[in-house]
Each structure stands twice: as structure tokens, then as C-alpha cells.
Amino acid sequence: MKNIYFIIASVAALIYVVVEVRKNHFSVKESFWWVIAALGMIFLSIFPYTFDYIAKFLSISYGPSLLFVICIIFLLFINFRSSKKISDMQMKITDLAEHIAILEQKLKSKPKK
């Protein structure tokens, strides 16, 4: 019975991501990994002992620790991608500011008629 709550929460997470993409608050490209995470949550809600089997296969004694490791890796990956995008945008902003400064200088130095 408790799996029903996890399934509902997982489907709600998937619906939330889809709604945000449809409202253009979130790009399709960026939402891809969150959709994958939501689908993974749905899969684990339906088959809750999957991580125990995978953990035994990988010789990990405590199954939920595998889940935490995978979540940490996933969040680090998302954080790295976000940091990379922020860095790229900062470089573009700097380039745009330089171009604007050059154009303003050209406008000021242009003789008035």
C-alpha cells in the first residue's frame, strides 16, 4: 500500500516537469535529465527491491546506500552542467558588454551633422 504513495509522488514529479516545459519555464533540453529521474522514481516505486538486487550484484552490503550514491552522482552531474552553462553565459555577457561599449564609443566619436 505504501508503494502507491511513492508512485503518486513520482508521477506528480513527472507531470510537474512536463507542465513546466509546456509553460516555457524550463527548456526541453534541460528537462531531459529530470524526466529520466522521474521515470526512474516510477520504476523504483513499482519495483522497490531493484536496488537490493543491483547492490548484491555489485557486492554492496546495504542496498539503500547504492541509491544514495546514484542520487549524489546525479545531482553532481546536474550541478556541473549548470555551472558550465553559467560560465558560458558569463562569457557571453562579457562579450556583449564589450560590443556595446565599442558601439557606444563609435556613436560618440561620430561627428554630428
NUTORTOR-846731 format. One record per atom (N, C-alpha, C, CB): residue number from 1; atom name; residue in three letters; z, x, y. Coordinates in pm, whole numbers, plus 50000, padded with zeros to 5 digits. Glycine has a CB too. Layout:
BEGIN
R     n   atom   res      zz      xx      yy
R   NUM     CA   ala       Z       X       Y
...
***
This chain:
BEGIN
R     n   atom   res      zz      xx      yy
R     1      N   met   50000   50082   49880
R     1     CA   met   50000   50000   50000
R     1      C   met   50000   50086   50126
R     1     CB   met   50121   49907   50000
R     2      N   lys   50072   50200   50124
R     2     CA   lys   50078   50283   50244
R     2      C   lys   49943   50348   50275
R     2     CB   lys   50185   50390   50229
R     3      N   asn   49856   50361   50175
R     3     CA   asn   49724   50418   50200
R     3      C   asn   49641   50328   50291
R     3     CB   asn   49650   50440   50069
R     4      N   ile   49669   50199   50289
R     4     CA   ile   49597   50105   50375
R     4      C   ile   49616   50142   50521
R     4     CB   ile   49645   49961   50350
R     5      N   tyr   49738   50182   50559
R     5     CA   tyr   49766   50221   50698
R     5      C   tyr   49686   50345   50737
R     5     CB   tyr   49917   50246   50717
R     6      N   phe   49678   50440   50644
R     6     CA   phe   49602   50562   50671
R     6      C   phe   49453   50533   50681
R     6     CB   phe   49628   50666   50563
R     7      N   ile   49404   50442   50597
R     7     CA   ile   49263   50404   50604
R     7      C   ile   49234   50336   50737
R     7     CB   ile   49225   50310   50486
R     8      N   ile   49322   50246   50779
R     8     CA   ile   49304   50176   50908
R     8      C   ile   49307   50276   51024
R     8     CB   ile   49415   50069   50927
R     9      N   ala   49400   50370   51020
R     9     CA   ala   49409   50471   51126
R     9      C   ala   49284   50559   51128
R     9     CB   ala   49534   50558   51109
R    10      N   ser   49233   50593   51011
R    10     CA   ser   49113   50677   51002
R    10      C   ser   48990   50604   51054
R    10     CB   ser   49090   50721   50859
R    11      N   val   48976   50480   51016
R    11     CA   val   48863   50400   51064
R    11      C   val   48875   50379   51215
R    11     CB   val   48855   50263   50991
R    12      N   ala   48996   50359   51264
R    12     CA   ala   49017   50344   51409
R    12      C   ala   48977   50472   51482
R    12     CB   ala   49164   50309   51439
R    13      N   ala   49009   50588   51426
R    13     CA   ala   48970   50714   51488
R    13      C   ala   48817   50727   51492
R    13     CB   ala   49032   50834   51411
R    14      N   leu   48751   50690   51384
R    14     CA   leu   48605   50695   51379
R    14      C   leu   48544   50598   51480
R    14     CB   leu   48555   50662   51238
R    15      N   ile   48597   50478   51488
R    15     CA   ile   48546   50380   51584
R    15      C   ile   48568   50428   51727
R    15     CB   ile   48614   50242   51563
R    16      N   tyr   48684   50489   51753
R    16     CA   tyr   48712   50539   51887
R    16      C   tyr   48610   50644   51929
R    16     CB   tyr   48853   50598   51893
R    17      N   val   48579   50737   51840
R    17     CA   val   48481   50841   51872
R    17      C   val   48345   50778   51899
R    17     CB   val   48470   50943   51757
R    18      N   val   48303   50684   51815
R    18     CA   val   48173   50619   51832
R    18      C   val   48168   50542   51964
R    18     CB   val   48144   50524   51715
R    19      N   val   48275   50472   51998
R    19     CA   val   48279   50396   52124
R    19      C   val   48271   50490   52244
R    19     CB   val   48408   50310   52132
R    20      N   glu   48341   50600   52238
R    20     CA   glu   48337   50697   52348
R    20      C   glu   48197   50756   52365
R    20     CB   glu   48438   50809   52324
R    21      N   val   48127   50779   52255
R    21     CA   val   47990   50829   52263
R    21      C   val   47900   50723   52324
R    21     CB   val   47938   50871   52123
R    22      N   arg   47917   50600   52283
R    22     CA   arg   47832   50491   52336
R    22      C   arg   47856   50467   52484
R    22     CB   arg   47858   50362   52260
R    23      N   lys   47978   50492   52532
R    23     CA   lys   48008   50475   52675
R    23      C   lys   47967   50597   52757
R    23     CB   lys   48157   50448   52695
R    24      N   asn   47910   50698   52690
R    24     CA   asn   47869   50824   52753
R    24      C   asn   47987   50903   52809
R    24     CB   asn   47770   50796   52864
R    25      N   his   48105   50885   52751
R    25     CA   his   48221   50965   52788
R    25      C   his   48228   51092   52704
R    25     CB   his   48349   50884   52772
R    26      N   phe   48147   51096   52599
R    26     CA   phe   48151   51204   52503
R    26      C   phe   48009   51222   52451
R    26     CB   phe   48252   51175   52385
R    27      N   ser   47962   51345   52446
R    27     CA   ser   47824   51366   52400
R    27      C   ser   47817   51358   52248
R    27     CB   ser   47772   51503   52449
R    28      N   val   47698   51325   52200
R    28     CA   val   47676   51315   52056
R    28      C   val   47699   51451   51991
R    28     CB   val   47534   51262   52026
R    29      N   lys   47651   51554   52059
R    29     CA   lys   47664   51689   52005
R    29      C   lys   47812   51729   51991
R    29     CB   lys   47592   51790   52096
R    30      N   glu   47893   51696   52089
R    30     CA   glu   48035   51730   52084
R    30      C   glu   48112   51642   51986
R    30     CB   glu   48096   51718   52222
R    31      N   ser   48067   51521   51966
R    31     CA   ser   48140   51429   51880
R    31      C   ser   48116   51456   51732
R    31     CB   ser   48101   51287   51911
R    32      N   phe   48018   51537   51699
R    32     CA   phe   47983   51562   51559
R    32      C   phe   48105   51606   51478
R    32     CB   phe   47874   51667   51549
R    33      N   trp   48180   51704   51527
R    33     CA   trp   48293   51756   51451
R    33      C   trp   48407   51655   51443
R    33     CB   trp   48343   51885   51514
R    34      N   trp   48421   51572   51546
R    34     CA   trp   48525   51470   51539
R    34      C   trp   48489   51359   51441
R    34     CB   trp   48551   51412   51678
R    35      N   val   48361   51329   51431
R    35     CA   val   48316   51231   51330
R    35      C   val   48341   51287   51191
R    35     CB   val   48164   51195   51350
R    36      N   ile   48309   51416   51172
R    36     CA   ile   48335   51480   51043
R    36      C   ile   48485   51473   51010
R    36     CB   ile   48286   51628   51043
R    37      N   ala   48569   51500   51109
R    37     CA   ala   48714   51494   51087
R    37      C   ala   48759   51352   51051
R    37     CB   ala   48789   51543   51213
R    38      N   ala   48704   51253   51119
R    38     CA   ala   48740   51113   51090
R    38      C   ala   48694   51073   50950
R    38     CB   ala   48679   51019   51195
R    39      N   leu   48574   51116   50912
R    39     CA   leu   48526   51087   50777
R    39      C   leu   48612   51158   50672
R    39     CB   leu   48379   51129   50761
R    40      N   gly   48655   51279   50703
R    40     CA   gly   48746   51349   50613
R    40      C   gly   48879   51276   50600
R    40     CB   gly   48770   51491   50663
R    41      N   met   48928   51221   50711
R    41     CA   met   49051   51143   50707
R    41      C   met   49034   51018   50620
R    41     CB   met   49093   51103   50849
R    42      N   ile   48919   50954   50632
R    42     CA   ile   48893   50835   50550
R    42      C   ile   48889   50874   50402
R    42     CB   ile   48759   50767   50591
R    43      N   phe   48820   50984   50371
R    43     CA   phe   48811   51030   50232
R    43      C   phe   48950   51061   50177
R    43     CB   phe   48721   51154   50222
R    44      N   leu   49030   51131   50256
R    44     CA   leu   49165   51166   50209
R    44      C   leu   49256   51043   50201
R    44     CB   leu   49228   51270   50301
R    45      N   ser   49229   50942   50281
R    45     CA   ser   49308   50819   50273
R    45      C   ser   49277   50743   50144
R    45     CB   ser   49281   50728   50395
R    46      N   ile   49151   50748   50105
R    46     CA   ile   49111   50678   49982
R    46      C   ile   49153   50757   49859
R    46     CB   ile   48957   50653   49981
R    47      N   phe   49136   50889   49864
R    47     CA   phe   49171   50977   49752
R    47      C   phe   49280   51075   49797
R    47     CB   phe   49044   51054   49699
R    48      N   pro   49405   51030   49801
R    48     CA   pro   49511   51113   49860
R    48      C   pro   49547   51239   49782
R    48     CB   pro   49633   51031   49876
R    49      N   tyr   49515   51245   49656
R    49     CA   tyr   49555   51362   49576
R    49      C   tyr   49446   51469   49570
R    49     CB   tyr   49591   51319   49436
R    50      N   thr   49343   51454   49650
R    50     CA   thr   49234   51551   49652
R    50      C   thr   49285   51689   49691
R    50     CB   thr   49125   51506   49748
R    51      N   phe   49369   51698   49792
R    51     CA   phe   49419   51828   49835
R    51      C   phe   49507   51893   49729
R    51     CB   phe   49497   51813   49965
R    52      N   asp   49578   51814   49652
R    52     CA   asp   49658   51873   49544
R    52      C   asp   49568   51941   49441
R    52     CB   asp   49745   51766   49477
R    53      N   tyr   49459   51875   49405
R    53     CA   tyr   49365   51934   49308
R    53      C   tyr   49298   52059   49364
R    53     CB   tyr   49259   51831   49268
R    54      N   ile   49257   52050   49490
R    54     CA   ile   49193   52167   49552
R    54      C   ile   49293   52281   49565
R    54     CB   ile   49134   52129   49692
R    55      N   ala   49417   52250   49601
R    55     CA   ala   49520   52353   49615
R    55      C   ala   49548   52420   49480
R    55     CB   ala   49649   52292   49671
R    56      N   lys   49555   52341   49374
R    56     CA   lys   49575   52401   49241
R    56      C   lys   49457   52491   49205
R    56     CB   lys   49592   52290   49134
R    57      N   phe   49337   52448   49238
R    57     CA   phe   49218   52528   49209
R    57      C   phe   49222   52660   49285
R    57     CB   phe   49090   52450   49244
R    58      N   leu   49273   52658   49407
R    58     CA   leu   49282   52779   49489
R    58      C   leu   49412   52856   49469
R    58     CB   leu   49267   52743   49635
R    59      N   ser   49492   52813   49372
R    59     CA   ser   49621   52876   49339
R    59      C   ser   49720   52870   49455
R    59     CB   ser   49599   53022   49299
R    60      N   ile   49720   52759   49527
R    60     CA   ile   49817   52735   49633
R    60      C   ile   49925   52644   49575
R    60     CB   ile   49750   52672   49762
R    61      N   ser   50049   52688   49584
R    61     CA   ser   50156   52616   49514
R    61      C   ser   50192   52482   49578
R    61     CB   ser   50278   52702   49509
R    62      N   tyr   50176   52471   49708
R    62     CA   tyr   50214   52347   49778
R    62      C   tyr   50090   52288   49844
R    62     CB   tyr   50326   52375   49885
R    63      N   gly   50042   52176   49793
R    63     CA   gly   49916   52115   49837
R    63      C   gly   49907   52083   49985
R    63     CB   gly   49895   51992   49763
R    64      N   pro   50010   52022   50045
R    64     CA   pro   50000   51989   50187
R    64      C   pro   49983   52110   50279
R    64     CB   pro   50122   51914   50229
R    65      N   ser   50026   52227   50233
R    65     CA   ser   50005   52347   50317
R    65      C   ser   49857   52377   50334
R    65     CB   ser   50076   52469   50254
R    66      N   leu   49777   52344   50234
R    66     CA   leu   49632   52360   50246
R    66      C   leu   49578   52269   50356
R    66     CB   leu   49561   52329   50112
R    67      N   leu   49630   52148   50363
R    67     CA   leu   49588   52055   50469
R    67      C   leu   49621   52112   50606
R    67     CB   leu   49656   51918   50449
R    68      N   phe   49740   52168   50621
R    68     CA   phe   49779   52225   50750
R    68      C   phe   49690   52344   50786
R    68     CB   phe   49925   52269   50747
R    69      N   val   49660   52426   50690
R    69     CA   val   49573   52542   50716
R    69      C   val   49434   52496   50760
R    69     CB   val   49562   52632   50591
R    70      N   ile   49381   52398   50691
R    70     CA   ile   49247   52347   50727
R    70      C   ile   49250   52283   50865
R    70     CB   ile   49199   52244   50622
R    71      N   cys   49356   52208   50897
R    71     CA   cys   49367   52147   51030
R    71      C   cys   49378   52254   51139
R    71     CB   cys   49489   52054   51037
R    72      N   ile   49455   52357   51114
R    72     CA   ile   49470   52464   51212
R    72      C   ile   49336   52534   51234
R    72     CB   ile   49577   52566   51167
R    73      N   ile   49265   52563   51126
R    73     CA   ile   49134   52628   51138
R    73      C   ile   49037   52538   51215
R    73     CB   ile   49076   52662   50998
R    74      N   phe   49038   52408   51185
R    74     CA   phe   48951   52313   51254
R    74      C   phe   48982   52310   51404
R    74     CB   phe   48967   52172   51194
R    75      N   leu   49110   52304   51438
R    75     CA   leu   49148   52298   51579
R    75      C   leu   49118   52429   51651
R    75     CB   leu   49296   52263   51592
R    76      N   leu   49135   52542   51583
R    76     CA   leu   49098   52670   51643
R    76      C   leu   48948   52678   51668
R    76     CB   leu   49142   52786   51553
R    77      N   phe   48870   52626   51575
R    77     CA   phe   48725   52623   51591
R    77      C   phe   48686   52538   51712
R    77     CB   phe   48657   52568   51463
R    78      N   ile   48746   52420   51723
R    78     CA   ile   48717   52331   51836
R    78      C   ile   48760   52399   51967
R    78     CB   ile   48790   52195   51820
R    79      N   asn   48876   52463   51967
R    79     CA   asn   48925   52532   52086
R    79      C   asn   48832   52646   52125
R    79     CB   asn   49067   52585   52061
R    80      N   phe   48785   52722   52028
R    80     CA   phe   48693   52831   52056
R    80      C   phe   48563   52779   52117
R    80     CB   phe   48663   52911   51928
R    81      N   arg   48509   52671   52060
R    81     CA   arg   48385   52613   52114
R    81      C   arg   48406   52564   52257
R    81     CB   arg   48337   52497   52025
R    82      N   ser   48520   52501   52283
R    82     CA   ser   48548   52452   52417
R    82      C   ser   48563   52568   52515
R    82     CB   ser   48676   52366   52418
R    83      N   ser   48631   52673   52474
R    83     CA   ser   48646   52791   52560
R    83      C   ser   48511   52855   52591
R    83     CB   ser   48739   52894   52495
R    84      N   lys   48425   52859   52492
R    84     CA   lys   48292   52915   52511
R    84      C   lys   48212   52831   52611
R    84     CB   lys   48216   52923   52377
R    85      N   lys   48221   52699   52597
R    85     CA   lys   48150   52611   52691
R    85      C   lys   48205   52626   52833
R    85     CB   lys   48161   52465   52647
R    86      N   ile   48336   52637   52846
R    86     CA   ile   48397   52655   52978
R    86      C   ile   48348   52786   53040
R    86     CB   ile   48551   52654   52969
R    87      N   ser   48343   52891   52961
R    87     CA   ser   48296   53020   53010
R    87      C   ser   48150   53012   53054
R    87     CB   ser   48311   53127   52901
R    88      N   asp   48067   52946   52975
R    88     CA   asp   47926   52929   53013
R    88      C   asp   47913   52849   53142
R    88     CB   asp   47849   52858   52900
R    89      N   met   47993   52744   53156
R    89     CA   met   47986   52663   53277
R    89      C   met   48035   52739   53400
R    89     CB   met   48069   52536   53260
R    90      N   gln   48137   52823   53383
R    90     CA   gln   48184   52904   53495
R    90      C   gln   48076   53001   53541
R    90     CB   gln   48312   52982   53455
R    91      N   met   48002   53058   53447
R    91     CA   met   47894   53148   53483
R    91      C   met   47784   53071   53558
R    91     CB   met   47837   53217   53358
R    92      N   lys   47752   52950   53512
R    92     CA   lys   47650   52869   53579
R    92      C   lys   47696   52830   53719
R    92     CB   lys   47619   52744   53497
R    93      N   ile   47823   52797   53735
R    93     CA   ile   47877   52761   53866
R    93      C   ile   47867   52880   53961
R    93     CB   ile   48023   52714   53855
R    94      N   thr   47898   52999   53910
R    94     CA   thr   47887   53120   53993
R    94      C   thr   47743   53143   54035
R    94     CB   thr   47941   53244   53917
R    95      N   asp   47649   53127   53943
R    95     CA   asp   47507   53142   53976
R    95      C   asp   47463   53039   54079
R    95     CB   asp   47422   53129   53850
R    96      N   leu   47506   52915   54061
R    96     CA   leu   47471   52811   54158
R    96      C   leu   47529   52840   54296
R    96     CB   leu   47520   52674   54109
R    97      N   ala   47653   52887   54302
R    97     CA   ala   47714   52920   54430
R    97      C   ala   47638   53033   54498
R    97     CB   ala   47862   52959   54411
R    98      N   glu   47592   53132   54420
R    98     CA   glu   47513   53241   54477
R    98      C   glu   47380   53190   54532
R    98     CB   glu   47489   53350   54371
R    99      N   his   47314   53103   54457
R    99     CA   his   47186   53047   54503
R    99      C   his   47204   52964   54630
R    99     CB   his   47123   52960   54394
R   100      N   ile   47311   52886   54635
R   100     CA   ile   47338   52806   54755
R   100      C   ile   47365   52897   54875
R   100     CB   ile   47459   52712   54732
R   101      N   ala   47441   53003   54853
R   101     CA   ala   47470   53096   54962
R   101      C   ala   47341   53162   55013
R   101     CB   ala   47570   53204   54915
R   102      N   ile   47253   53199   54922
R   102     CA   ile   47125   53259   54962
R   102      C   ile   47041   53159   55041
R   102     CB   ile   47046   53308   54839
R   103      N   leu   47035   53035   54994
R   103     CA   leu   46957   52933   55064
R   103      C   leu   47016   52904   55202
R   103     CB   leu   46951   52803   54982
R   104      N   glu   47148   52897   55212
R   104     CA   glu   47211   52873   55342
R   104      C   glu   47182   52989   55437
R   104     CB   glu   47363   52854   55326
R   105      N   gln   47185   53110   55385
R   105     CA   gln   47155   53227   55468
R   105      C   gln   47011   53222   55517
R   105     CB   gln   47180   53357   55390
R   106      N   lys   46919   53180   55430
R   106     CA   lys   46778   53169   55470
R   106      C   lys   46762   53062   55577
R   106     CB   lys   46690   53136   55348
R   107      N   leu   46835   52950   55562
R   107     CA   leu   46825   52845   55662
R   107      C   leu   46882   52890   55797
R   107     CB   leu   46899   52721   55613
R   108      N   lys   46989   52966   55796
R   108     CA   lys   47048   53014   55921
R   108      C   lys   46960   53118   55990
R   108     CB   lys   47185   53072   55895
R   109      N   ser   46894   53200   55911
R   109     CA   ser   46814   53306   55970
R   109      C   ser   46675   53258   56010
R   109     CB   ser   46801   53422   55872
R   110      N   lys   46638   53140   55969
R   110     CA   lys   46508   53085   56004
R   110      C   lys   46509   53046   56152
R   110     CB   lys   46472   52963   55914
R   111      N   pro   46408   53091   56228
R   111     CA   pro   46407   53060   56372
R   111      C   pro   46384   52910   56395
R   111     CB   pro   46296   53142   56444
R   112      N   lys   46454   52858   56495
R   112     CA   lys   46439   52716   56531
R   112      C   lys   46320   52702   56623
R   112     CB   lys   46568   52661   56600
R   113      N   lys   46253   52592   56610
R   113     CA   lys   46134   52566   56691
R   113      C   lys   46165   52477   56807
R   113     CB   lys   46024   52504   56608
***
